[in-house]
Amino acid sequence: MRTTAIAGLALLGLAISAYLTWVHYAGIEPVCTGISDCERVQGSEYAELVGIPVALLGVAGYAALLGSLWVRVELTALLSYFALAFSAYLTWAELFRIDAICQWCVVSALTTLAIAVLATLRALGAPLHHRPLS
């Protein structure tokens, strides 16, 4: 059950990241509500890391999380912690550097948080001698 939930959340994150990657390369504005400023966030210096769009890094990260589900539970947990830390950094940048929030980024951040919680519960529930998919 946890594996299925993590997979579903990772697919959600992958879809968001793929959409934002497409927006980046298409040079168009993301669909955004009136309470957030996605264009400002997407156009900020924090939208790229060493020339790579953060959204593309998200695609790679969510794909790695999905793939890790069939490797080891510890790997999924470890990747989810990295994703959560990076997401927390980006949320900090939105709040304190960019002064704007992107609704897509918020959903992605909550998705990584949920994945990290589920991955931790999944890892803690697996037997120590062998940690099969659960």
N, C-alpha and C positions, 0 to 999 in steps of 0.2 A: 504494500500500500504506500509506504513512504517513497519507495523507488518510483512508483507511478506518479505520485504527487510532485516529486523533484523533476521528473521528466516533463511533466506538464508545465511546471513553472519555468523550466529551462527553455522550453519551446516558446512560451510567452516572451521571455527575455530575448530570445533569438529573433522573434518576429519584430519586436520593438527596435532592436539594434539593426536589423536588416533594413527596416523602414528608414531609420535615421541615417544609415549609410547611403541608401538610395537618394535621400534628400540632399545629403552632402555632395555626392558626385553629380547629381542632376542640377545642382545650383538653385534649388527652389526652397521656398519657405515651408517648414513643417506645419501640418494642421495643428492649431493651437487654440485653447480656450482663451477667453478674455481675462482670466485670472492668472495666466502664466505668460511668460515671454520667451518662448522657445527659440525664436529667431536670434534674440540677444545671446542666449546661452550657446546656441549652435555656432554663432559667429564669434564667440570669445576666444581668447588665446588658450583657454582650457579645453576647447573642443578637439584639439590635436595634441598628441604626445610624440615628440621627435618626428613630426611630419605625418604621423599616422592618425587618421580620424579616430577619436575615442569610440565612436559608434562601431567602427570596424573591429576595434579591440574587443568590444562587447560581443560581436558576432563570434569571434574566435573563442572568447571566454565561455559563452553559453554553449557553444559546440563542444568545447573541451569538457564542460560539466556533464553534458549529455553522454559523451563517450566514456567518461570515467565511471558511469553507472554500471558498466559491464566489465570493469577492471577490478577495483578494490574500493570498499566503502571508505577507507581512510583517505584515498586519493580524492574522492568526491568531497569529503569534508574539508580537506586541505585547500582544494581549488575554491570551494565556497567561501572560505575565510579570506583568501586573497581577493576574490570578487567583492566581498563585503567591505574590506578595507579600502579598495580602490573606489568603490561606490561612496563610501563615507567621505573620502577625500574630495570627490567630485561634488557631493552635496555641500560640503564645507565651502568649496569654491563658489558654488551658486549663491550661497547665503552671504558670504563675507567678502568675496572678491568681485563677482559679476553683478551682484545685487539683483538677480533675476532667478526665477524658478522655471524649469521646463517640466511640464506635466509628464512627458515621456520618461524623463530622468527620474522623477519621483516614483513612477510605477516600476521602473527598472530597479531602483534602490530598494523598494519594498519587496520586490521579487527576489533579489539577492539575499535580503534578510530572511525571508521565508525559507529559501533554499538552505541557507546556513543552519537555521534551526532544525529543519528536517534532516539534513545531512548529519548533524550532531546526534540527534535522537537515533537515527539509523545506525551510526557507528557505535553508539553506546549499547544498542540492543543486539549487536552481532556478537556471537561467541568469540572469545579471544583466540582460540586455536585455529579457527577458520572463519572468515567473515564473508559468507556468501551473499548474493543479492537478496534483499528482503523487501 
